[in-house]
Amino acid sequence: MEQSLSIAILAYPGSLKSAVYGLQDILGHAARISDTGMKLDLLEDFSAAVDRYDAVVLPPSAGTVRLEEVPALPAFLQHLHGRGAVVCSACTGLTFVAAAGLAEGRKVTTHWGLEQRLSAAYPDLRLDTDRLLIEYSDLITAGGLMAWVDLALALIERFLGYPVAVATARHFIVDFRRRDQRRFRRFLPELRHGDASILKVQHFLETRSGDDVSVADMVRTSGLPARTFQRRFKLATGLAPKQYLQELRIERARDLLIETDRPVSDICFAVGYNDPPSFVRLFSRLSGLTPGAFREQYRRQSDMAGQSA
């Protein structure tokens, strides 16, 4: 059996029982067919200290989410996120992500019917309810009431691999519609290394990778001496700080190539580079394809997958 995976489903008051139990069924099945040891916890108490998790999932609710009924949950999410957990929400679960301040200026999604209410309560929240799923290395948000299925498949693809996600979707006879062969090479950085100072920098980069970020900015964020930061960053992530930022930016570029029709030059500027030819060379080196070829090959494979479905 492979290394254990730990996921918590947060069964807050009013959470949709079909989603809570469905998440257990789908994730448990994926663990069995992949022969991966999985610790799958169903949590209802958000005040006690807990172990570190690979991911925590906020299912949708059957009605209106009332934060006053679970006042400890936003801080609980902040605590787990600060220890390296990927925080995931479906539909109304985004309310707790917003209350915890984990979106940090990034686009997130939920049910379109919640857009006006959440925008009024959290003016800095950037909602894109046209998208079914929006994924970052530390945060995944899904749209409508049944989008917990897509969220579960995203987690399976991330932690157990694409073939296991496809096999699971077929077993439950659900459409793996959010994407097929989304990337040919993924950058999913390690967040569970236990170095809080380095994790703080990783979270900083998740929200600032498109800006003019320097290693000096990372050092200041970490609060460590420069040489100590360099050593510990490489030890925790396996990459030097500049390499890590490059990988993160190119991963963002892959997302934009897949999900939009924006010109390559626009994507270059959006992910933090100012020289399109240099960006194309870097993308080609890290991805094995030029940006244009990557987009075209992805679309060909998506068309083939749709024809064979």
Secondary structure, DSSP 8 states (H G I E B T S, - for coil): -EEEEEEEEE--TTB-HHHHHHHHHHHHHHHHHHTEEEEEEEE---SS-----SEEEE--BSS---GGGSTTHHHHHHHHHHTT-EEEEEGGGHHHHHHHT-STT-EE---GGGHHHHHHH-TT-EE-TT-SEEE-SSEEEE-STTTHHHHHHHHHHHHH-HHHHHHHHHHHT----S-SS--SS-------S--HHHHHHHHHHHHHTTS---HHHHHHHHTS-HHHHHHHHHHHHSS-HHHHHHHHHHHHHHHHHHH----HHHHHHHTT-S-HHHHHHHHHHHHSS-HHHHHHHHHHHHHHHHHH-
